[in-house]
Amino acid sequence: MQSTIFHLDMDAFFVSVEELYDPSLKGKPVIVGGKANERGVVAAASYEARKFGVHSAMPLRTAGKLCPQAVFVDGHPQRYREKSMQVRRVLERFTPAFDMASIDEAYLDMTGTERLLGHPLRAAHKLHEAVARDTQLNCSIGIAGTRVVAKMMSDLAKRNGILYVVPGMEAQIIAPLQVRRMPGVGKVTEQKLQRLGIYTIGQLALRDDLREHLGAWGAALGGKGRGEDAGGWFDEAIGSDSAPKSISHEHTFSRDAANPDLLQSTLARLTEMTARRLRECELHARTVQLKLRYEDFTTITRAHSLPEPTQVDAVLLDAVRRLFHANWKNGRPVRLLGVHLSGFEAPVGQLELGAEKSQARWGQALQAADRMRDRFGDSAVSLGGALKSQFRERTHESPAVRRKKDQERPA
């Protein structure tokens, strides 16, 4: 049976959510991610701001120079997660086989749904309308026989459109497109391909020596150039594994920090944020990793495996602090700190009676704290050590829902 794949991508997602809460932002150049004079990068830019060359992952200070008249917004990650969950609930009504590729995009396997939902174009219009009705946000949908082509079609359908590729025409449709349109091809890869005389996807598809020049990644690119799902998690079936592989949070200081109290409180806040996402996903982590970046951009990562998987803030923070003390060169200014959790497992067997009661009490207390944060904001309840470090959560794709995937150009 010919596969039918949808790629749904929310249009300027973070900006659009901000406009729902503040309609005065509509029609203005809006940049989400922080202030114009802060360190950090752009999380999202409105289409009006993009006209000035602003794009995702650009330093905020650069964006401020390109578009000084823009409205800079700190962003509200909790709002974005709530809207993402609304999108997810819509998708569940159309097919059980879907993957949230990130907080604002998803792949759906719609193969075999024609009897229930009609022709793919008709089904896409129903989905398009359902998302708009339930979220008050617009999306774009690409339809093709493979994920890689569906992704390109949703990009071309921006804004608020639908593009359908007739089955069997995938390779012909994408052949004239520039190689930069290919998911996984960034500026560096584009330059390498151009040095090989490859400028279009059609030229990419004709080459049989890409493995020689780019290794396994080159071979995968050749397959994608022919419209095939190849390489990375494109090799997995849609919906086969929706659980996150890791959860992390990072913080870049506005000024390099060497104060031990500030660094300790920042680690406590990052651990608190990461553990909360862990509980939202009903996961327990065994591996704790510290990321430490100095003022000269020298970066180290160190990991520790816990004896038992946990989702308790205090246990995770103890491991994070041990890693920090073992690796921070006392007095050296720090630019960035990060906490990363992985090695997700179910809780191990039967605990001793005392430990079991303690774990239960911790679980109840932390769930109550999470409910208060949901209601009154993240600063309502904090670990004692985190009280001095109430910075905003980074406004990027939620690590709790982001899938491992190829690096893609900003949509």
C-alpha positions in Angstrom: 0.0 0.0 0.0 1.3 3.5 -0.9 2.2 5.3 2.3 0.5 8.6 3.1 2.5 10.8 5.4 1.4 14.2 6.8 3.9 16.7 8.2 2.1 19.4 10.3 4.1 22.5 11.3 2.6 25.3 13.4 3.1 28.7 11.9 5.5 30.9 13.9 4.3 29.0 17.0 5.8 30.9 19.9 5.0 34.2 18.4 1.4 33.2 17.5 0.8 32.0 21.1 2.1 35.3 22.4 -0.3 37.1 20.1 -3.2 35.2 21.6 -2.4 36.6 25.0 -1.4 40.1 23.7 -3.3 40.9 20.5 -1.4 44.2 20.2 1.6 42.2 18.9 -0.2 41.2 15.7 1.4 42.7 12.6 4.5 43.8 14.4 8.1 42.5 14.2 8.2 40.3 17.3 11.2 38.4 18.6 10.8 35.7 21.4 13.7 34.7 23.6 14.8 37.6 25.7 15.8 41.2 25.6 17.8 42.8 22.8 20.8 43.5 25.0 20.9 40.0 26.6 23.0 37.0 25.8 21.2 34.1 24.4 19.5 33.4 21.0 16.3 34.0 19.2 13.7 31.3 19.9 11.3 32.5 17.3 10.6 35.6 15.1 7.4 36.8 13.5 7.2 36.9 9.8 7.5 40.7 10.0 10.8 40.4 11.9 12.1 37.8 9.4 12.0 40.3 6.6 14.9 42.1 8.4 17.0 38.9 8.4 16.1 37.7 11.9 15.9 34.0 12.3 15.8 31.3 15.0 19.1 30.6 16.8 20.5 34.0 16.0 22.1 35.9 18.9 19.6 38.3 20.5 22.1 41.2 20.2 22.5 40.6 16.5 18.7 40.5 16.1 18.5 43.8 18.0 20.9 45.4 15.5 19.1 44.0 12.4 15.6 45.0 13.7 15.9 47.6 16.5 12.2 48.4 16.2 11.2 44.8 17.1 9.2 44.0 20.2 11.3 41.6 22.3 9.4 39.1 24.4 10.8 36.8 27.1 8.4 34.1 26.2 6.3 31.7 28.3 7.3 28.0 27.9 4.4 26.7 30.0 1.9 28.4 27.6 3.7 26.7 24.6 3.5 23.3 26.2 -0.2 23.7 26.9 -0.8 24.7 23.3 1.3 21.8 22.1 -0.8 19.4 24.2 -3.9 20.8 22.5 -2.4 20.1 19.1 -1.5 16.6 20.3 -5.1 15.9 21.3 -6.3 17.0 17.9 -3.8 14.6 16.2 -5.0 11.7 18.4 -8.5 12.0 16.8 -7.0 11.5 13.3 -4.5 8.7 13.8 -2.8 6.8 16.6 0.4 6.7 14.5 2.1 10.1 14.9 5.3 11.5 16.3 5.7 14.9 17.9 9.0 15.8 16.2 9.2 18.9 18.4 6.9 21.1 20.4 5.3 22.6 17.3 5.6 19.9 14.5 4.5 16.4 14.0 4.6 13.5 11.5 1.4 11.5 11.0 1.0 8.2 9.2 -2.3 8.5 7.5 -2.0 5.4 5.4 -5.3 3.5 5.1 -7.4 6.3 6.6 -9.2 7.2 3.3 -12.3 5.1 4.1 -12.8 7.0 7.3 -11.5 10.5 6.5 -11.6 10.6 2.7 -8.9 11.6 0.2 -5.6 12.8 1.8 -6.3 16.4 0.7 -9.8 16.2 2.3 -8.4 14.7 5.5 -5.7 17.4 5.6 -8.3 20.2 5.3 -10.2 18.6 8.2 -7.1 18.4 10.3 -6.2 22.0 9.3 -9.6 23.2 10.4 -9.6 21.2 13.6 -6.2 22.6 14.7 -7.4 26.2 14.1 -10.7 25.6 15.9 -9.2 23.9 19.0 -6.1 26.1 19.4 -6.9 29.4 17.6 -3.6 28.9 15.8 -2.6 28.3 12.2 -0.6 25.5 10.8 0.8 24.3 7.5 0.6 20.7 6.2 2.7 18.8 3.7 1.4 15.5 2.2 3.6 12.9 0.5 4.6 9.3 0.5 7.6 9.9 2.7 8.4 12.0 5.7 11.3 13.9 4.1 9.2 15.1 1.2 6.2 15.9 3.5 8.5 18.0 5.6 9.6 20.0 2.6 6.1 20.4 1.4 4.9 21.9 4.7 7.8 24.3 4.6 6.8 25.4 1.1 3.1 25.6 2.2 3.9 28.3 4.7 1.9 30.2 5.9 -1.4 28.5 6.7 -1.4 26.3 3.6 -1.5 22.7 2.4 0.7 21.1 -0.3 0.0 17.6 -1.7 2.4 15.5 -3.8 0.7 13.0 -6.1 2.0 9.5 -5.2 5.0 8.5 -7.1 5.9 12.1 -8.0 8.1 12.8 -5.0 11.5 12.8 -6.7 10.3 14.9 -9.6 8.7 17.5 -7.4 11.7 18.1 -5.2 14.4 17.8 -7.9 14.4 21.6 -8.8 14.6 22.7 -5.1 17.9 24.1 -3.7 19.8 21.6 -1.5 19.2 23.9 1.5 15.6 22.9 1.4 16.5 19.3 2.4 16.0 18.5 6.1 19.4 18.0 7.6 21.3 20.4 5.2 22.5 23.5 7.0 24.9 26.1 5.8 28.1 24.1 6.3 26.7 21.0 4.5 25.4 23.2 1.7 28.8 24.7 1.2 30.4 21.2 1.0 27.8 20.1 -1.5 28.4 23.1 -3.6 32.1 22.4 -3.7 31.1 19.1 -5.3 29.0 20.9 -7.9 25.7 20.0 -6.2 23.2 22.9 -6.0 19.8 21.3 -6.4 18.2 18.2 -4.9 18.0 16.7 -8.3 21.7 16.9 -8.7 22.1 15.4 -5.2 19.9 12.4 -6.3 22.2 11.6 -9.3 25.4 11.3 -7.3 26.6 7.9 -6.3 29.9 9.0 -4.6 28.5 10.9 -1.6 29.5 8.3 0.9 33.1 8.8 -0.3 32.9 12.5 0.4 30.5 12.7 3.4 30.5 9.2 4.9 27.2 7.5 6.0 25.6 10.9 6.2 26.3 11.4 2.5 24.7 8.1 1.6 21.6 9.1 3.6 21.5 12.4 1.8 21.5 10.6 -1.6 18.5 8.6 -0.5 16.7 11.7 0.7 17.5 13.4 -2.7 15.4 10.6 -4.3 12.6 11.3 -1.9 13.3 8.4 0.4 13.2 8.4 4.2 16.9 7.7 5.0 19.2 8.2 7.9 18.6 9.3 11.5 15.3 8.6 13.0 13.7 8.6 9.5 14.6 4.9 9.6 12.1 4.3 12.5 8.4 3.7 12.0 6.1 6.7 12.9 4.8 6.3 16.4 7.1 3.4 17.3 8.9 5.3 20.1 7.5 8.6 21.3 9.2 8.6 24.7 11.9 11.3 25.1 15.5 10.1 25.2 16.7 12.9 27.5 15.5 16.0 29.3 17.7 19.1 29.9 17.8 22.8 30.7 20.6 25.3 30.3 21.1 28.9 31.5 23.5 31.5 29.9 24.4 34.2 32.3 24.0 37.8 31.3 27.5 38.4 32.6 30.1 35.7 33.3 29.6 34.5 36.8 32.2 33.3 39.4 30.2 33.8 42.6 29.8 30.3 44.1 26.4 31.1 45.7 25.1 32.3 42.3 26.4 29.2 40.5 25.0 26.9 43.2 21.6 28.5 43.1 21.5 28.4 39.3 22.3 24.6 39.4 19.4 24.2 41.9 17.0 26.0 39.7 18.1 24.1 36.6 17.7 20.8 38.5 14.3 21.8 39.7 13.1 22.7 36.2 14.5 19.5 34.7 13.0 17.3 37.4 9.6 18.8 36.9 9.7 17.9 33.2 10.7 14.4 34.3 7.6 14.0 36.5 5.4 15.4 33.7 6.6 12.6 31.5 6.2 10.1 34.4 9.9 9.1 34.0 12.8 8.2 36.4 16.4 9.1 35.4 19.5 7.1 36.3 22.1 9.3 34.5 22.8 12.9 35.5 25.0 15.1 33.4 26.5 18.6 34.1 27.4 21.0 31.3 29.9 23.8 32.2 31.0 26.5 29.8 33.7 29.0 30.7 34.0 32.6 29.5 36.3 31.5 26.7 33.7 29.0 25.4 35.7 26.0 26.7 32.9 23.5 27.4 33.1 20.3 29.5 30.4 17.7 30.2 30.5 15.2 33.0 28.0 12.5 33.9 27.2 10.3 36.9 25.1 7.2 37.1 22.8 6.9 40.1 22.4 3.6 42.0 18.7 3.8 41.3 16.6 5.8 38.9 14.8 8.7 40.5 12.6 11.8 39.8 13.3 13.5 43.2 14.8 16.9 43.0 17.1 16.5 46.1 18.7 13.3 44.9 19.3 14.7 41.4 20.7 18.0 42.8 23.1 16.1 45.1 24.6 14.4 42.0 24.7 17.7 40.1 26.5 19.5 42.9 29.1 16.7 43.2 29.9 16.9 39.5 30.2 20.7 39.7 32.5 20.7 42.7 34.7 18.1 41.1 35.1 20.0 37.8 34.7 23.7 38.4 38.0 25.6 38.6 37.3 27.7 41.7 37.1 31.4 40.8 37.0 30.9 37.0 34.1 32.8 35.4 31.3 30.7 34.0 29.3 31.6 30.9 26.7 28.7 30.9 25.5 25.9 33.1 23.3 23.0 32.1 21.7 19.9 33.7 20.9 16.9 31.5 19.0 13.8 32.5 18.9 10.5 30.6 19.0 6.7 31.1 15.3 6.6 31.8 14.1 3.5 33.6 11.2 2.2 35.7 11.8 2.3 39.5 13.8 -0.7 40.6 12.0 -3.6 42.4 11.0 -3.4 46.0 12.6 -0.7 48.2 13.2 -1.2 51.9 10.1 -0.2 53.9 11.6 3.0 55.2 13.0 4.0 51.9 9.6 3.2 50.2 7.7 5.5 52.6 10.3 8.2 52.1 10.0 8.0 48.3 6.2 8.1 48.6 6.3 11.2 50.8 8.8 12.9 48.4 6.6 12.0 45.4 3.4 13.5 47.1 5.3 16.7 48.1 6.8 17.2 44.7 3.5 16.6 42.9 1.8 19.2 45.2 4.6 21.6 44.4 4.2 21.1 40.7 0.4 21.8 41.0 1.2 25.1 42.8 3.6 26.0 40.0 1.0 25.3 37.4 -1.5 27.5 39.2 0.7 30.4 40.5 3.8 30.3 38.3 7.3 28.6 38.5 8.4 30.9 41.3 5.6 29.8 43.6 7.6 26.9 45.1 11.4 26.3 44.8 14.2 24.3 46.3 15.8 26.3 49.1 19.0 26.7 47.0 17.1 27.9 43.9 15.4 30.9 45.6 18.2 33.2 44.6 18.1 32.2 41.0 14.7 32.8 39.6 15.6 33.2 35.9 13.1 32.4 33.2 13.0 29.0 31.6 14.7 29.0 28.1 12.1 29.5 25.4 13.0 26.6 23.1 11.4 23.4 22.1 10.5 21.5 25.2 13.1 18.8 25.8 10.3 16.6 27.2 8.8 16.2 23.8 11.6 16.8 21.3 12.7 13.7 19.3 16.2 12.9 18.3 16.3 14.1 14.7 18.6 15.6 12.0 19.5 19.2 12.4 17.0 21.1 10.3 16.8 24.6 8.9 14.5 26.9 10.9 10.9 26.8 9.7 
